[in-house]
Structures are given as C-alpha cells and as structure tokens.
C-alpha cells in the first residue's frame, strides 16, 4: 500500500471564542494546495481513495485533491483524534493508493505509529500545512516504511 499523509492547507486564524472545526482555508491556503496538487499530478501520483477529517479546512483540502482521485473524499471523525486501531482498519480497507488529510498533532502520531510502531516519536515529524508524508507497506503499527517527507515548499516548487 502507498499512503500519503497530508496536512490541511493554511487556514484562518484561530479565535478563542470560535468553533475551531469551522476554520476555512485562506486564499493563500487554497493557492498553495492547488500548487501541491499540480506537483503531485506532474509526478504521476493518483489516489484510489481520499480519507479526510470533516473539519472545514481538511475537507476543503481534500476537495482540492479530488482531481487526483476517481472517488469522492470520505470524511471520518477518526482523523480528529489520536490514531487508534479503527483508523488503521479503515485505511487498510480503502485501496492501495490512499491519501489521508487531517491535522497535527494526530497526523504526526499516525505516521510515527505506522513507521516506528510508537506514537511517542511524532515530535520528530514536523508536518507543515500543505506538506505530506509518503509511506509504503501495511497499515499496522511499525508496518510501513517512510519513503518521503515533503514540505509544502518542495511540492509547490515541483508544481
């Protein structure tokens, strides 16, 4: 399996009294994610399935990635919390080329769990907004190999 773990694009500022789940991508966030999509397309990356957090900024990012996938994004609350076995089961059943769109710190925990078998190493993985991690292997703890860690600036330069 090829798994692409993608952090949502740049979103509006977090206000103390507002609903964090409703923060949308900024204009800059939209533009940068579109350039990342162009870069992914240029190197031939396509997805069988996109799994995304239902929070607005992740859902919008998944929608922008949709041209790289024949199926519409599938939204799951499992990407709005620390990863657990149910998320790994969902990832495993959704094809061999899957994109995950979500939030930190949970994406870092997911990558650490899949690549190293332990979520405690997530601090070593500073996944920037619009960046992604490419993993290959089986969706079990310690069952994947880290193939690439791509900051958004590199993905944009490719696009």
trRosetta pair geometry for C-beta under 8 A, 3 or more apart (Angstrom, degrees):
i j d omega theta_ij theta_ji phi_ij phi_ji
1 91 7.9 105 158 149 155 94
1 92 7.4 -108 -55 -123 163 56
1 95 7.8 121 -133 116 100 49
1 96 5.0 -135 -114 -146 63 58
1 97 7.6 -167 -162 -65 64 33
1 98 6.9 -8 -176 14 110 105
1 136 7.0 172 84 -151 50 50
1 137 6.6 -32 53 79 84 27
1 138 6.6 100 21 -102 113 34
1 139 6.2 -28 68 -33 158 93
1 144 7.9 -63 77 -104 99 107
2 96 6.4 53 19 148 79 72
2 97 4.7 5 63 -111 110 70
2 98 7.4 159 87 26 61 58
2 134 7.0 -21 -168 -165 90 93
2 135 7.6 149 -161 82 43 51
2 136 5.6 -15 -103 -102 61 82
3 91 6.7 22 -116 -173 130 124
3 98 5.5 -11 -114 69 71 92
3 99 7.9 146 -165 -97 52 27
3 100 6.7 15 -176 -7 97 110
3 114 7.3 -79 73 172 154 165
3 134 7.5 147 81 -159 51 44
3 135 4.4 -18 65 65 102 100
3 136 7.3 -176 21 -79 76 32
3 139 6.9 113 -63 -86 146 98
3 144 6.6 -45 34 -131 128 150
4 45 7.2 85 -68 -178 151 135
4 47 7.0 -97 32 -88 126 113
4 97 7.9 23 -6 -176 105 72
4 98 7.2 -166 28 99 74 45
4 99 4.5 -25 71 -109 107 75
4 100 7.0 179 88 23 53 68
4 132 5.4 7 -178 176 91 134
4 133 7.4 160 -156 78 46 46
4 134 5.6 -15 -103 -102 73 69
4 135 7.8 -172 -75 24 28 72
5 99 8.0 170 -81 -160 22 55
5 100 4.9 -12 -115 62 64 112
5 102 7.8 -41 -165 34 83 101
5 107 5.4 147 168 -165 115 104
5 110 6.3 175 -128 95 142 122
5 111 5.5 -145 56 -72 165 102
5 127 7.4 -70 118 -121 105 155
5 132 6.1 157 78 -159 48 75
5 133 4.5 -8 55 55 105 97
5 135 6.7 39 -11 -3 108 113
6 61 6.9 -169 126 148 117 129
6 65 7.1 125 77 -74 169 151
6 99 5.8 2 1 -171 123 103
6 100 6.6 163 25 79 72 53
6 101 5.0 -25 78 -99 102 72
6 102 7.9 117 77 20 58 58
6 130 7.8 -15 -173 -157 91 26
6 131 7.6 -173 -144 100 59 34
6 132 4.2 -23 -97 -99 72 109
7 101 7.8 111 -142 -152 8 61
7 102 7.1 -54 -116 77 51 52
7 103 7.1 78 -143 -117 82 26
7 104 6.2 0 -121 -34 127 94
7 107 5.8 -145 -82 39 84 166
7 127 4.8 149 -36 138 131 110
7 128 6.7 -175 60 99 145 28
7 129 5.4 -110 120 -115 116 37
7 130 6.6 -42 82 3 88 23
7 131 5.7 20 33 55 111 72
7 132 7.1 -158 11 -81 68 56
8 11 6.6 19 124 -40 124 113
8 25 7.3 -138 169 -82 101 98
8 29 7.9 10 150 -168 83 125
8 53 7.6 -67 -51 47 123 120
8 55 7.8 -79 -55 90 159 107
8 57 4.4 86 163 132 149 97
8 58 4.4 -94 -75 -86 125 60
8 60 7.6 72 -153 62 109 85
8 61 4.3 -154 -133 -18 69 148
8 101 6.2 84 -75 177 72 95
8 102 7.1 -85 -29 128 94 9
8 103 6.5 -8 7 -81 115 68
8 129 6.3 -33 91 -145 59 87
8 130 7.7 -26 127 -60 28 52
9 25 4.9 33 83 -126 115 120
9 26 8.0 -130 129 39 104 71
9 29 3.6 125 133 -174 110 90
9 30 6.8 134 112 -62 161 28
9 32 5.7 153 -143 75 113 103
9 33 4.0 -77 -66 -49 136 115
9 57 6.9 -140 60 -176 67 94
9 60 7.4 -81 40 100 112 104
9 61 5.1 167 -2 -95 89 106
9 64 7.5 22 -19 35 136 153
9 129 5.7 77 -162 164 26 101
9 130 4.8 49 -110 -75 67 94
10 25 6.6 84 77 -152 55 76
10 26 5.3 -42 112 33 100 110
10 28 5.5 -22 71 97 142 98
10 29 3.5 -142 63 -83 72 93
10 32 6.4 68 5 34 107 139
10 129 5.0 106 -71 124 58 147
10 130 6.9 -23 -26 -30 75 115
11 23 4.5 78 161 137 130 112
11 24 6.4 166 -145 97 90 22
11 25 5.6 -72 -98 -97 65 40
11 26 6.5 145 -152 -19 17 81
11 29 6.0 60 -66 -83 39 164
11 56 7.8 115 -132 92 128 94
11 57 3.9 -45 -84 -104 131 142
11 129 7.6 -140 -2 -140 76 143
12 23 5.0 -145 56 -158 90 93
12 24 6.0 40 -5 56 113 65
12 25 7.9 123 -21 166 73 6
12 26 5.8 132 -69 -69 61 88
13 23 8.0 -142 74 -135 20 128
14 18 7.3 -161 -167 63 53 109
14 20 6.0 10 -133 -113 107 93
14 23 6.5 -53 -90 -72 67 150
15 18 4.0 64 66 4 106 118
18 22 7.1 -108 162 61 99 112
18 23 7.6 96 119 -68 125 89
19 22 4.3 57 92 7 109 115
19 23 7.9 -162 99 -32 64 69
20 23 6.1 -27 -164 -11 46 113
20 55 7.6 -26 124 -144 75 130
21 54 7.7 14 -170 101 115 82
21 55 4.5 -117 -149 -122 71 91
21 56 6.7 109 150 -3 57 86
21 80 7.8 12 -110 -133 109 138
22 55 7.8 -101 -48 -160 24 75
22 56 5.4 52 -153 -10 33 137
23 55 7.6 9 47 168 79 106
23 56 6.1 179 71 64 36 116
23 57 5.4 -9 99 -38 85 118
24 56 5.0 -64 -86 139 64 129
24 57 6.1 162 -145 -78 21 71
24 60 6.2 81 -154 -29 77 154
25 29 3.5 -144 -167 102 92 130
25 30 5.1 121 123 -55 130 73
25 33 7.0 -55 -140 -2 153 137
25 56 8.0 -142 -14 133 67 88
25 57 5.5 124 -59 -134 69 77
25 60 4.7 -137 -6 104 116 144
25 61 6.8 135 -67 -59 131 77
26 29 4.4 107 46 0 70 103
26 30 7.2 -128 95 -3 42 82
27 30 5.7 -51 -153 33 34 112
27 31 6.5 31 151 -17 65 106
28 31 5.7 -55 -147 38 33 111
28 32 6.2 29 157 -17 67 108
29 32 6.0 -57 -143 38 27 107
29 33 6.3 23 160 -15 63 108
29 57 7.4 -60 169 -147 156 101
29 60 7.9 62 122 106 121 130
29 61 8.0 -77 163 -80 106 93
29 129 7.2 -60 -123 152 99 129
29 130 7.4 -159 -147 -61 69 115
30 33 6.1 -62 -148 38 26 106
30 34 6.3 27 155 -20 64 109
30 60 7.5 -69 -92 156 85 122
30 64 7.0 -177 -145 -87 66 142
31 34 5.8 -57 -150 35 29 113
31 35 6.6 27 153 -17 64 105
32 35 5.7 -54 -151 36 34 111
32 36 6.5 38 150 -21 66 102
32 130 5.0 -46 130 -112 118 161
32 152 6.0 27 171 175 121 132
32 156 6.2 -52 -150 -86 77 129
33 36 5.4 -50 -149 34 37 115
33 37 6.4 42 150 -22 66 101
33 61 5.5 -139 -127 -130 150 78
33 64 4.6 70 126 104 124 157
33 65 7.5 -82 175 -51 109 79
33 130 5.7 -131 -81 -119 68 101
34 37 5.5 -49 -150 33 34 115
34 38 6.7 38 149 -20 63 101
34 64 6.0 -101 -75 -165 65 123
35 38 5.5 -46 -149 33 37 114
35 39 6.5 40 150 -19 64 103
35 155 7.4 122 116 119 84 83
35 156 4.3 38 122 -130 130 81
35 159 4.4 156 179 86 68 138
36 39 5.6 -54 -152 36 33 114
36 40 6.4 34 151 -19 66 104
36 130 5.5 -166 -44 -176 147 96
36 132 7.7 122 -174 -11 131 116
36 152 6.1 -62 -79 -141 123 81
36 155 4.3 29 -127 131 83 130
36 156 6.1 -42 -68 -69 66 67
36 159 6.4 -127 -85 -19 13 148
37 40 5.7 -53 -147 36 32 111
37 41 6.3 34 153 -20 65 106
37 64 5.9 -131 -44 148 140 90
37 65 5.9 -160 -100 -105 108 52
37 67 6.5 77 179 54 132 112
37 68 6.4 -144 -150 -32 90 118
37 159 7.3 72 66 -116 43 149
38 41 5.7 -55 -148 37 30 113
38 42 6.3 34 153 -24 65 106
38 159 3.4 103 86 -157 100 114
39 42 5.7 -52 -148 31 31 114
39 43 6.8 11 160 -3 63 105
39 155 4.6 162 79 -180 155 67
39 156 6.5 -107 -36 -86 139 16
39 157 7.6 60 -103 64 135 43
39 158 3.7 87 -144 86 110 101
39 159 3.2 -83 -48 -49 79 92
40 43 6.4 -68 -152 45 30 96
40 45 4.3 -74 -174 62 88 120
40 65 7.9 12 53 -135 158 90
40 68 6.0 -14 112 -99 128 151
40 155 7.1 4 -47 -158 80 111
40 159 7.7 -7 4 -77 55 113
41 44 7.6 44 -179 -72 32 21
41 45 7.2 -87 -71 53 26 73
41 67 7.4 -18 -79 111 128 112
41 68 6.4 -130 -77 -92 83 99
41 159 7.8 71 40 -117 90 100
42 158 6.2 -169 68 150 133 94
42 159 6.3 179 0 -106 129 58
43 158 6.7 -13 -35 167 115 139
45 68 6.6 4 110 -160 78 133
45 97 7.9 -177 -166 -170 73 125
46 68 5.2 -161 -127 -178 56 77
46 69 6.7 151 -177 -81 75 50
46 97 6.5 54 94 127 63 150
47 50 5.5 75 116 -61 154 79
47 65 7.3 31 12 154 142 113
47 68 5.4 65 11 121 93 98
47 69 4.1 -31 75 -86 99 105
47 95 7.7 104 175 100 68 143
47 97 5.3 -152 -130 127 44 94
47 98 6.2 75 -156 -127 101 23
47 99 4.6 -56 -102 -10 150 104
48 69 7.0 29 116 -139 5 94
48 70 7.7 -21 -142 36 44 96
48 71 7.0 30 161 13 51 121
48 94 7.1 166 101 150 105 72
48 95 3.1 -150 92 -180 140 158
48 96 6.4 78 -4 44 144 59
48 97 4.8 115 -7 60 91 82
48 98 6.3 -46 56 -74 90 65
49 69 6.7 103 -109 -154 12 132
49 71 5.6 -16 -105 65 67 136
49 74 6.4 -11 -174 9 106 119
49 94 4.1 -96 67 164 161 110
49 95 4.7 151 1 21 107 130
49 97 7.9 141 25 88 64 59
49 98 5.0 -13 67 -118 91 87
49 99 7.4 -159 100 33 50 68
50 62 5.1 148 144 -153 131 98
50 65 5.7 144 -112 100 149 123
50 66 6.9 -101 17 -90 153 58
50 68 8.0 96 -61 77 122 95
50 69 5.1 -137 -23 -11 105 169
50 71 7.5 -175 19 86 77 89
50 73 4.3 -53 92 -109 112 80
50 74 6.9 157 85 21 57 69
50 98 7.5 161 -91 -164 29 63
50 99 4.6 -14 -115 67 77 107
50 100 8.0 174 -161 -80 57 21
50 101 6.5 17 -179 -7 101 113
51 73 7.4 147 -104 -165 13 78
51 74 5.4 -30 -108 73 63 96
51 75 7.9 139 -165 -102 54 19
51 76 5.9 -16 -169 16 100 120
51 79 6.7 158 138 -48 96 135
51 90 6.6 115 -123 135 152 116
51 91 6.8 -102 14 -94 158 70
51 94 6.4 115 -51 72 115 169
51 98 6.5 17 0 -180 104 112
51 99 7.2 -178 30 91 63 54
51 100 5.2 -15 70 -110 99 67
51 101 7.3 179 92 23 49 71
52 58 5.1 168 -178 146 98 100
52 59 5.9 130 129 -96 134 49
52 61 7.2 175 -136 75 130 90
52 62 3.6 -59 -66 -63 158 148
52 73 4.8 0 9 -179 125 127
52 74 7.2 144 23 74 74 43
52 75 5.4 -40 78 -103 84 66
52 76 7.5 132 70 24 35 71
52 79 6.6 -110 173 56 25 162
52 100 7.5 159 -84 -166 47 42
52 101 4.0 -6 -113 61 92 108
52 102 7.0 -179 -151 -64 51 66
53 58 3.7 47 60 79 100 163
53 59 7.1 -100 92 -45 63 71
53 75 7.0 10 140 -151 16 83
53 76 7.4 -64 -101 69 37 57
53 77 7.7 62 -141 -119 68 29
53 79 4.0 -123 -72 101 79 113
53 80 5.2 115 -140 -63 109 83
53 101 6.5 -114 16 106 78 74
53 102 4.5 105 -29 -118 115 74
53 103 6.1 14 -23 -12 166 97
54 58 7.3 27 40 76 9 113
54 59 5.8 27 -156 -64 38 119
54 75 4.1 78 -80 176 84 129
54 76 7.3 172 -30 38 92 13
54 77 6.6 -26 13 -74 116 64
54 80 7.3 -44 37 -43 80 131
55 58 5.0 68 66 20 86 108
55 59 6.7 -170 81 -12 35 94
55 80 6.3 129 -30 -100 111 114
55 103 6.9 21 45 -43 148 129
56 59 5.7 -60 -139 40 27 111
56 60 6.1 26 162 -19 65 107
57 60 5.9 -51 -144 36 28 110
57 61 6.5 31 153 -20 61 106
58 61 5.5 -52 -148 36 34 113
58 62 6.3 36 152 -20 66 104
58 79 7.0 179 168 119 162 131
58 101 4.9 149 -168 131 90 98
58 102 5.6 20 -125 -110 143 33
58 103 6.5 -82 -62 -45 127 86
59 62 5.6 -52 -148 36 31 113
59 63 6.5 36 151 -22 63 103
59 73 7.2 162 -144 100 63 149
59 75 6.3 2 -101 -100 101 126
60 63 5.5 -50 -149 33 34 115
60 64 6.6 34 152 -18 64 103
61 64 5.7 -55 -154 35 33 111
61 65 6.6 29 149 -15 65 107
61 101 5.1 -179 97 -164 114 136
61 130 7.9 -149 -130 -97 124 62
62 65 5.6 -58 -149 40 35 111
62 66 6.9 65 146 -53 62 85
62 73 3.8 75 155 -112 127 159
62 75 7.6 179 54 -82 166 82
62 99 7.8 160 -124 108 81 119
62 101 4.5 -159 -70 41 91 155
63 66 5.4 -19 -160 -17 38 122
63 73 6.6 -88 -68 2 52 137
65 68 5.5 -53 179 34 72 114
65 69 6.8 39 132 -1 87 114
65 73 7.5 87 70 -75 102 117
65 99 6.1 -128 156 112 152 165
65 101 6.8 -169 12 -64 147 137
66 69 5.8 -82 -148 52 42 97
66 72 6.8 -3 -131 -130 118 54
66 73 6.3 -86 -85 -31 95 96
68 99 7.6 70 94 -26 125 147
69 72 7.9 140 108 -94 114 11
69 73 7.5 94 76 -69 148 64
69 99 7.2 -110 -60 20 134 121
71 74 7.6 -5 134 -35 118 98
73 101 7.4 -33 -141 29 133 131
74 94 7.3 -132 37 -126 147 145
76 79 5.6 95 82 -1 86 96
76 87 7.6 149 121 -113 139 82
76 90 6.5 81 -107 174 173 166
77 80 5.1 -56 -163 31 59 118
77 81 7.3 32 152 -3 77 110
78 81 6.9 -78 -158 45 35 100
78 83 7.7 55 165 -126 91 59
78 84 7.3 -116 -151 45 99 89
78 86 5.8 -135 -114 104 134 104
78 87 4.3 170 160 -85 127 93
78 90 6.3 144 53 18 161 152
79 87 7.1 124 -68 -126 62 125
79 100 6.7 -179 -110 -173 128 96
79 101 7.4 53 173 83 159 49
79 102 3.9 -132 177 -97 112 127
79 103 7.3 120 151 17 86 82
79 106 6.8 143 -171 114 52 141
80 102 7.4 -146 -68 -147 47 107
80 103 7.1 46 -117 27 55 126
80 106 7.4 174 -157 -1 11 167
81 84 7.6 -13 108 -8 111 107
81 106 6.3 111 102 -107 17 142
82 106 5.7 -145 -98 -117 35 92
82 109 5.6 -57 -143 115 79 166
82 119 7.1 44 -164 -158 108 163
83 87 4.9 -103 -149 61 81 148
83 88 7.1 81 172 -44 111 86
83 106 6.3 132 -36 -173 77 89
83 109 5.5 -176 12 111 101 104
83 110 4.3 120 -49 -90 146 82
83 113 5.7 -139 79 26 136 155
83 119 7.1 179 48 -95 102 127
84 87 5.8 105 55 8 55 100
84 88 7.7 -114 113 0 34 92
85 88 5.6 -57 -151 38 39 111
85 89 6.3 42 152 -22 70 104
86 89 5.6 -51 -149 34 33 114
86 90 6.5 35 152 -20 64 105
87 90 5.6 -54 -149 35 34 112
87 91 6.3 35 152 -19 66 104
87 110 7.2 -87 125 -114 143 116
88 91 5.6 -51 -146 36 33 113
88 92 6.2 35 155 -21 65 108
88 114 7.8 167 -110 -88 105 95
88 139 5.0 168 -163 147 79 99
88 140 6.5 88 -179 -99 138 41
88 141 7.7 -58 -95 -41 157 68
89 92 5.8 -56 -147 36 29 112
89 93 6.5 15 161 -11 64 111
90 93 6.3 -66 -147 39 27 102
90 94 6.5 16 161 -19 63 119
91 94 6.4 -76 -151 34 26 107
91 98 6.1 162 -157 102 76 158
91 100 6.9 -22 -106 -72 113 122
91 139 4.3 -177 100 -143 115 155
92 138 7.4 25 -113 -171 107 73
92 139 4.2 -145 -69 57 84 127
92 140 7.9 43 -78 -51 130 74
94 98 5.3 88 99 -105 104 133
95 98 5.4 141 74 -64 94 93
100 107 7.3 160 115 -122 116 98
100 110 7.2 -113 123 128 160 160
102 106 6.0 -73 139 86 134 114
102 107 5.1 164 79 -66 105 102
102 110 7.8 82 56 1 145 147
103 106 5.8 52 79 35 77 107
103 107 6.5 177 81 -18 25 102
104 107 5.6 -62 -82 37 59 99
104 108 5.7 44 -133 -11 90 108
104 127 5.9 177 -77 65 116 100
105 108 5.3 -55 -168 42 66 115
105 109 6.0 70 136 -26 83 102
105 122 6.0 90 179 136 98 144
106 109 5.4 -53 -149 36 37 115
106 110 6.3 41 152 -23 68 102
107 110 5.4 -50 -148 33 35 114
107 111 6.4 33 155 -17 67 103
107 127 5.6 -76 101 58 125 159
107 133 7.8 155 161 17 107 121
108 111 5.9 -52 -145 37 31 109
108 112 6.2 30 155 -16 64 109
108 122 3.4 99 132 -168 102 102
108 123 7.3 85 158 -57 143 24
108 125 4.5 167 -138 81 92 109
108 126 7.7 11 -99 -88 132 24
108 127 5.8 -159 -71 5 87 112
109 112 5.8 -58 -146 40 28 110
109 113 6.1 30 155 -22 65 109
109 119 4.1 17 -156 -151 88 111
109 122 4.6 -32 -73 -74 51 145
110 113 5.7 -57 -146 36 27 111
110 114 6.2 18 159 -12 65 110
110 119 7.9 17 -51 -113 24 99
111 114 6.0 -60 -144 42 28 105
111 115 5.8 4 166 0 67 117
111 122 7.2 114 59 -118 90 80
111 125 5.4 -169 84 178 136 172
111 127 7.5 138 -4 -51 149 134
111 133 5.1 28 -113 83 138 165
111 135 6.8 -167 -133 -56 80 131
111 146 7.4 62 -178 -98 104 106
112 115 6.3 -65 -130 50 22 95
112 116 5.2 -36 -170 39 64 116
112 118 6.3 -61 150 90 101 54
112 119 5.2 109 88 -132 118 36
112 120 7.1 -150 151 52 146 34
112 121 4.3 171 -144 70 124 86
112 122 4.5 -104 -13 -69 141 66
112 124 7.6 113 -96 47 114 98
112 125 6.3 -150 -56 4 93 135
113 116 7.3 -50 -88 58 10 73
113 117 6.8 21 -162 -145 45 13
113 118 6.8 -152 -105 62 53 7
113 119 4.8 -1 -63 -71 96 79
113 141 5.3 -68 174 -116 81 85
113 142 8.0 -79 167 -35 46 55
114 135 5.8 30 120 -167 135 163
114 137 7.6 153 170 69 99 117
114 139 6.6 -43 -123 -138 116 55
114 140 7.6 110 -131 72 69 25
114 141 6.8 -102 -97 -117 32 36
114 142 7.5 -155 177 -28 25 16
114 143 6.6 -63 -162 55 69 73
114 144 4.2 5 156 29 102 126
115 135 6.3 -122 -70 -120 98 119
115 142 7.4 4 131 -120 17 37
115 144 5.4 -63 -82 84 59 89
115 145 6.9 81 -131 -135 87 16
115 146 4.8 30 -128 -47 142 96
116 121 5.1 -4 69 39 162 147
116 142 6.4 -38 136 -99 16 74
117 141 4.5 81 -132 156 63 93
117 142 3.0 8 -66 -57 103 109
118 121 5.9 80 92 -4 95 101
118 141 7.6 77 -47 -170 40 114
118 142 7.9 39 -16 -64 66 97
119 122 5.8 -3 180 -33 67 113
121 124 5.3 -27 174 20 82 118
121 125 7.4 70 128 -11 79 102
122 125 5.7 -69 -160 42 50 105
123 126 8.0 11 178 -63 44 77
125 133 7.1 -3 -162 -75 127 144
125 149 7.2 -134 -138 -129 88 132
127 131 5.3 -159 -166 83 68 114
127 132 7.6 45 -152 -104 111 20
127 133 6.5 -71 -102 -30 120 107
127 149 8.0 -115 -95 -158 79 95
128 131 4.3 80 59 -9 79 129
128 151 5.4 40 31 -145 129 85
128 152 5.6 -107 101 1 114 102
129 152 6.7 -16 93 -32 53 147
130 152 3.4 52 99 -104 109 135
130 155 7.1 -153 147 61 93 134
130 156 7.8 25 144 -48 135 107
131 149 7.8 23 165 173 120 68
131 150 5.9 -177 -161 98 81 61
131 151 4.7 -41 -109 -136 127 36
131 152 4.6 -95 -62 -38 70 73
131 155 7.0 170 -119 -1 53 128
132 150 5.3 -1 62 60 74 105
132 155 7.1 71 21 -66 101 148
133 146 6.8 -54 -173 -138 108 92
133 148 7.2 176 -155 92 45 57
133 149 5.4 -7 -111 -111 82 67
133 150 7.3 -179 -85 22 32 74
134 146 7.7 102 79 -167 58 52
134 147 4.4 -63 107 70 102 107
134 148 4.2 28 36 46 116 93
134 149 7.9 -132 24 -63 72 33
134 150 7.0 49 -14 -8 100 112
135 144 4.1 28 174 162 117 135
135 145 6.7 151 -159 71 67 40
135 146 6.1 -38 -103 -100 76 46
135 147 6.4 168 -109 7 19 92
136 144 6.3 146 69 -158 27 84
136 145 5.2 -24 63 57 85 93
136 147 5.1 64 -8 -43 108 126
137 143 5.0 180 137 142 120 69
137 144 3.7 -175 50 -111 119 50
137 145 5.3 121 -39 2 122 75
138 143 3.8 -68 74 161 88 133
138 144 6.8 -144 54 -65 40 71
139 143 6.7 -33 36 80 5 129
139 144 7.1 27 -93 -52 42 118
140 143 3.7 70 59 -14 84 144
146 149 6.7 3 180 -49 117 95
150 154 5.3 -123 -162 78 80 123
150 155 5.3 84 151 -55 120 101
151 154 5.2 94 61 5 76 101
151 155 7.3 -151 96 -2 39 90
152 155 5.5 -59 -146 42 38 111
152 156 5.9 40 156 -22 71 107
153 156 5.7 -53 -144 38 29 112
153 157 6.4 34 155 -23 62 105
154 157 5.7 -52 -148 33 31 113
154 158 6.6 31 152 -19 62 104
155 158 5.8 -55 -154 33 32 112
155 159 6.6 22 151 -13 64 109
156 159 5.7 -63 -148 41 34 106
